[in-house]
């Protein structure tokens, strides 16, 4: 399926990856403040948040740049 104008995931993937890394770092830093010495609790959450942010960003770009299925003949 071709990308209908706009940005393709190839152009925005570096931005999505940076946003995912910032999300992971933010969760880690916030966990250090909130949990103190139990910061290890937030490590699995940060690891899960990074691929989830990449998947969500890619899905959002695809949703905004692809034609709806009903318009394709």
DSSP file (Angstrom, degrees, kcal/mol; ACC not computed):
  #  RESIDUE AA STRUCTURE BP1 BP2  ACC     N-H-->O    O-->H-N    N-H-->O    O-->H-N    TCO  KAPPA ALPHA  PHI   PSI    X-CA   Y-CA   Z-CA
    1    1 A X              0   0    0      0, 0.0     2,-0.1     0, 0.0     3,-0.0   0.000 360.0 360.0 360.0 123.9    0.0    0.0    0.0
    2    2 A X        -     0   0    0      1,-0.1     2,-0.5    64,-0.0    65,-0.4  -0.369 360.0-109.9 -74.3 153.8    1.6    3.3   -1.0
    3    3 A X        -     0   0    0     63,-0.1     2,-1.7     1,-0.1    63,-0.2  -0.729  27.3-135.0 -83.1 126.1    1.9    6.2    1.4
    4    4 A X        -     0   0    0     61,-1.5     3,-0.1    -2,-0.5    -1,-0.1  -0.566  54.5 -71.9 -87.1  78.9   -0.5    8.9    0.4
    5    5 A X  S    S+     0   0    0     -2,-1.7    -1,-0.1     1,-0.2     0, 0.0  -0.077  98.8  75.0  67.3-171.2    1.7   12.0    0.7
    6    6 A X  S    S-     0   0    0     -3,-0.1     2,-0.4     2,-0.0    -1,-0.2  -0.271  97.5 -22.3  67.3-152.0    2.8   13.4    3.9
    7    7 A X        -     0   0    0     54,-0.1     2,-0.2    -3,-0.1    -3,-0.1  -0.738  56.8-148.3 -97.8 140.6    5.5   11.8    6.0
    8    8 A X    >>  -     0   0    0     -2,-0.4     4,-1.6     1,-0.1     3,-0.9  -0.649  31.8-107.7 -97.6 162.0    6.4    8.2    5.7
    9    9 A X  H 3> S+     0   0    0      1,-0.2     4,-1.7    -2,-0.2     7,-0.2   0.811 118.1  63.5 -60.1 -27.5    7.7    6.1    8.7
   10   10 A X  H 34 S+     0   0    0      1,-0.2     4,-0.3     2,-0.2    -1,-0.2   0.861 106.2  43.1 -64.1 -34.6   11.1    6.2    7.1
   11   11 A X  H <4 S+     0   0    0     -3,-0.9     4,-0.3     1,-0.2    -1,-0.2   0.830 122.8  36.4 -79.1 -32.8   11.3   10.0    7.5
   12   12 A X  H  X S+     0   0    0     -4,-1.6     4,-2.2     1,-0.2     3,-0.2   0.500  88.7  94.3-100.9  -4.2    9.9   10.1   11.0
   13   13 A X  H  X S+     0   0    0     -4,-1.7     4,-2.6     1,-0.2     5,-0.2   0.885  83.2  53.4 -59.9 -40.3   11.4    7.0   12.5
   14   14 A X  H  > S+     0   0    0     -4,-0.3     4,-2.2     1,-0.2    -1,-0.2   0.915 110.7  48.0 -60.3 -39.1   14.4    8.8   14.0
   15   15 A X  H  > S+     0   0    0     -4,-0.3     4,-2.3    -3,-0.2    -1,-0.2   0.893 111.6  50.0 -65.2 -39.5   12.0   11.2   15.7
   16   16 A X  H  X S+     0   0    0     -4,-2.2     4,-2.2     2,-0.2    -2,-0.2   0.906 110.7  49.3 -65.2 -41.7    9.9    8.4   17.0
   17   17 A X  H  X S+     0   0    0     -4,-2.6     4,-2.4     2,-0.2    -2,-0.2   0.893 110.7  50.0 -66.5 -39.6   13.0    6.6   18.3
   18   18 A X  H  X S+     0   0    0     -4,-2.2     4,-2.5    -5,-0.2    -1,-0.2   0.912 110.4  50.5 -63.9 -41.5   14.2    9.7   20.1
   19   19 A X  H  X S+     0   0    0     -4,-2.3     4,-2.1     1,-0.2    -2,-0.2   0.888 110.2  50.3 -63.3 -38.2   10.7   10.2   21.6
   20   20 A X  H  X S+     0   0    0     -4,-2.2     4,-2.3     2,-0.2    -2,-0.2   0.906 110.5  48.9 -66.2 -41.0   10.8    6.5   22.8
   21   21 A X  H  X S+     0   0    0     -4,-2.4     4,-2.5     1,-0.2    -2,-0.2   0.904 111.4  49.6 -65.5 -39.9   14.2    7.0   24.4
   22   22 A X  H  X S+     0   0    0     -4,-2.5     4,-2.7     2,-0.2    -1,-0.2   0.870 109.3  52.6 -66.0 -35.3   13.1   10.2   26.1
   23   23 A X  H  X S+     0   0    0     -4,-2.1     4,-2.3     2,-0.2    -2,-0.2   0.930 111.0  46.9 -64.4 -44.0   10.0    8.3   27.4
   24   24 A X  H  X S+     0   0    0     -4,-2.3     4,-2.1     2,-0.2    -2,-0.2   0.913 114.7  46.2 -63.3 -42.9   12.2    5.6   28.8
   25   25 A X  H  X S+     0   0    0     -4,-2.5     4,-2.8     2,-0.2     5,-0.2   0.898 111.6  52.3 -66.2 -40.2   14.6    8.1   30.4
   26   26 A X  H  X S+     0   0    0     -4,-2.7     4,-2.7     2,-0.2     5,-0.2   0.905 109.8  48.2 -62.5 -41.7   11.7   10.1   31.8
   27   27 A X  H  X S+     0   0    0     -4,-2.3     4,-2.4     2,-0.2    -1,-0.2   0.910 112.9  49.4 -65.1 -40.7   10.1    7.0   33.4
   28   28 A X  H  X S+     0   0    0     -4,-2.1     4,-1.7     2,-0.2    -2,-0.2   0.920 114.0  44.1 -64.3 -43.7   13.5    6.1   34.9
   29   29 A X  H  X S+     0   0    0     -4,-2.8     4,-1.6     2,-0.2    -2,-0.2   0.908 114.7  48.4 -69.2 -41.4   14.1    9.6   36.3
   30   30 A X  H  X S+     0   0    0     -4,-2.7     4,-2.7    -5,-0.2     5,-0.2   0.893 110.3  52.9 -64.5 -38.5   10.6    9.9   37.6
   31   31 A X  H  X S+     0   0    0     -4,-2.4     4,-2.8    -5,-0.2     5,-0.5   0.858 105.2  54.7 -64.1 -35.0   10.9    6.5   39.2
   32   32 A X  H  X S+     0   0    0     -4,-1.7     4,-0.8     3,-0.2    -1,-0.2   0.872 112.9  42.8 -65.8 -36.2   14.1    7.5   40.9
   33   33 A X  H  < S+     0   0    0     -4,-1.6    -2,-0.2     2,-0.1    -1,-0.2   0.916 122.2  37.8 -74.1 -43.5   12.4   10.5   42.5
   34   34 A X  H  < S+     0   0    0     -4,-2.7    -2,-0.2     1,-0.2    -3,-0.2   0.931 128.1  29.6 -76.7 -46.6    9.2    8.6   43.4
   35   35 A X  H >< S-     0   0    0     -4,-2.8     3,-1.9     1,-0.2     2,-0.4   0.595  83.0-169.6 -95.2 -11.6   10.6    5.3   44.5
   36   36 A X  G >< S+     0   0    0     -4,-0.8     3,-0.8    -5,-0.5    -1,-0.2  -0.414  76.3   9.4  63.3-117.0   14.0    6.3   45.8
   37   37 A X  G 3  S+     0   0    0     -2,-0.4     3,-0.4     1,-0.3    -1,-0.3   0.624 123.3  68.1 -74.6 -11.3   16.1    3.3   46.4
   38   38 A X  G X   +     0   0    0     -3,-1.9     3,-1.9     1,-0.2     4,-0.3  -0.097  57.8 129.1 -97.1  35.9   13.6    1.0   44.8
   39   39 A X  T X>  +     0   0    0     -3,-0.8     3,-1.3     1,-0.3     4,-0.6   0.709  55.7  78.3 -63.6 -20.2   14.2    2.5   41.3
   40   40 A X  H 3> S+     0   0    0     -3,-0.4     4,-0.6     1,-0.3     3,-0.4   0.725  81.5  68.9 -61.4 -20.1   14.7   -1.1   40.0
   41   41 A X  H <> S+     0   0    0     -3,-1.9     4,-0.6     1,-0.2     3,-0.3   0.862  98.4  48.7 -66.1 -35.2   10.9   -1.3   40.0
   42   42 A X  H <> S+     0   0    0     -3,-1.3     4,-2.5    -4,-0.3    -1,-0.2   0.624  90.1  82.7 -82.6 -12.4   10.7    1.2   37.1
   43   43 A X  H  X S+     0   0    0     -4,-0.6     4,-2.2    -3,-0.4    -1,-0.2   0.928  93.3  44.5 -60.7 -47.8   13.3   -0.5   34.9
   44   44 A X  H  X S+     0   0    0     -4,-0.6     4,-1.9    -3,-0.3    -1,-0.2   0.863 112.8  53.4 -65.1 -32.0   10.9   -3.0   33.4
   45   45 A X  H  X S+     0   0    0     -4,-0.6     4,-2.0     2,-0.2    -2,-0.2   0.922 109.7  47.3 -66.6 -42.8    8.3   -0.3   32.9
   46   46 A X  H  X S+     0   0    0     -4,-2.5     4,-1.5     1,-0.2    -2,-0.2   0.886 110.5  52.6 -65.4 -38.5   10.8    1.8   31.0
   47   47 A X  H  X S+     0   0    0     -4,-2.2     4,-0.9    -5,-0.2    -1,-0.2   0.872 112.6  44.7 -65.2 -35.9   11.8   -1.2   28.9
   48   48 A X  H  X S+     0   0    0     -4,-1.9     4,-1.3     1,-0.2    -1,-0.2   0.809 109.0  57.5 -76.2 -29.8    8.2   -1.8   28.0
   49   49 A X  H  X S+     0   0    0     -4,-2.0     4,-2.3     1,-0.2    -2,-0.2   0.827  97.8  60.8 -72.0 -31.4    7.4    1.9   27.3
   50   50 A X  H  X S+     0   0    0     -4,-1.5     4,-1.8     2,-0.2    -1,-0.2   0.960 109.2  37.9 -67.5 -51.6   10.1    2.3   24.7
   51   51 A X  H  X S+     0   0    0     -4,-0.9     4,-2.5     1,-0.2    -1,-0.2   0.858 115.7  55.9 -67.1 -29.7    8.8   -0.3   22.1
   52   52 A X  H  X S+     0   0    0     -4,-1.3     4,-2.5     2,-0.2    -2,-0.2   0.896 106.9  49.5 -65.9 -38.2    5.3    0.7   22.9
   53   53 A X  H  X S+     0   0    0     -4,-2.3     4,-2.4     2,-0.2    -2,-0.2   0.878 111.2  49.2 -67.3 -37.7    6.1    4.3   22.0
   54   54 A X  H  X S+     0   0    0     -4,-1.8     4,-2.4     2,-0.2     5,-0.2   0.924 113.0  47.1 -66.1 -44.0    7.7    3.2   18.8
   55   55 A X  H  X S+     0   0    0     -4,-2.5     4,-2.3     2,-0.2    -2,-0.2   0.912 114.0  47.2 -64.2 -42.4    4.7    1.1   17.9
   56   56 A X  H  X S+     0   0    0     -4,-2.5     4,-2.2     2,-0.2    -2,-0.2   0.907 112.9  48.8 -67.3 -41.2    2.3    3.9   18.8
   57   57 A X  H  X S+     0   0    0     -4,-2.4     4,-2.2     2,-0.2    -2,-0.2   0.901 112.5  47.7 -65.1 -41.3    4.2    6.5   16.8
   58   58 A X  H  X S+     0   0    0     -4,-2.4     4,-2.4     2,-0.2    -2,-0.2   0.910 112.4  49.2 -66.2 -42.2    4.5    4.3   13.7
   59   59 A X  H  X S+     0   0    0     -4,-2.3     4,-2.4    -5,-0.2    -2,-0.2   0.882 110.9  50.9 -64.3 -37.5    0.7    3.5   13.9
   60   60 A X  H  X S+     0   0    0     -4,-2.2     4,-2.0     2,-0.2    -2,-0.2   0.918 111.4  46.8 -66.6 -43.5   -0.1    7.2   14.3
   61   61 A X  H  X S+     0   0    0     -4,-2.2     4,-1.5     2,-0.2    -2,-0.2   0.907 113.6  48.9 -64.5 -41.4    2.0    8.2   11.2
   62   62 A X  H  X S+     0   0    0     -4,-2.4     4,-2.1     1,-0.2    -2,-0.2   0.911 110.5  50.9 -64.7 -41.3    0.5    5.4    9.2
   63   63 A X  H  < S+     0   0    0     -4,-2.4    -1,-0.2     1,-0.2    -2,-0.2   0.877 114.2  44.0 -63.2 -38.0   -3.0    6.5   10.2
   64   64 A X  H  < S+     0   0    0     -4,-2.0    -1,-0.2     1,-0.2    -2,-0.2   0.695 121.9  36.5 -81.8 -18.7   -2.3   10.1    9.2
   65   65 A X  H  < S+     0   0    0     -4,-1.5   -61,-1.5    -3,-0.2     2,-0.3   0.602  98.5  81.5-114.2 -12.3   -0.6    9.3    5.9
   66   66 A X  S  < S-     0   0    0     -4,-2.1     2,-0.1   -63,-0.2   -63,-0.1  -0.662  79.3-111.6 -95.2 151.9   -2.4    6.3    4.4
   67   67 A X        -     0   0    0    -65,-0.4    -2,-0.1    -2,-0.3     5,-0.1  -0.488  42.2 -98.3 -71.7 147.3   -5.6    6.4    2.5
   68   68 A X    >   -     0   0    0     -2,-0.1     3,-1.0     1,-0.1     4,-0.5  -0.323  31.2-116.7 -62.5 153.3   -8.6    4.7    4.2
   69   69 A X  G >  S+     0   0    0      1,-0.3     3,-1.1     2,-0.2    -1,-0.1   0.848 111.4  60.5 -63.3 -35.1   -9.3    1.2    3.0
   70   70 A X  G 3  S+     0   0    0      1,-0.2    -1,-0.3     3,-0.0    -2,-0.0   0.727  99.9  55.6 -67.6 -21.0  -12.7    2.2    1.6
   71   71 A X  G <  S+     0   0    0     -3,-1.0     2,-0.5     2,-0.0    -1,-0.2   0.572  86.3  92.5 -88.6  -9.1  -11.2    4.6   -0.9
   72   72 A X    <         0   0    0     -3,-1.1     0, 0.0    -4,-0.5     0, 0.0  -0.749 360.0 360.0 -87.5 125.5   -8.8    2.1   -2.5
   73   73 A X              0   0    0     -2,-0.5    -1,-0.1     0, 0.0    -3,-0.0   0.442 360.0 360.0 -98.1 360.0  -10.4    0.5   -5.5
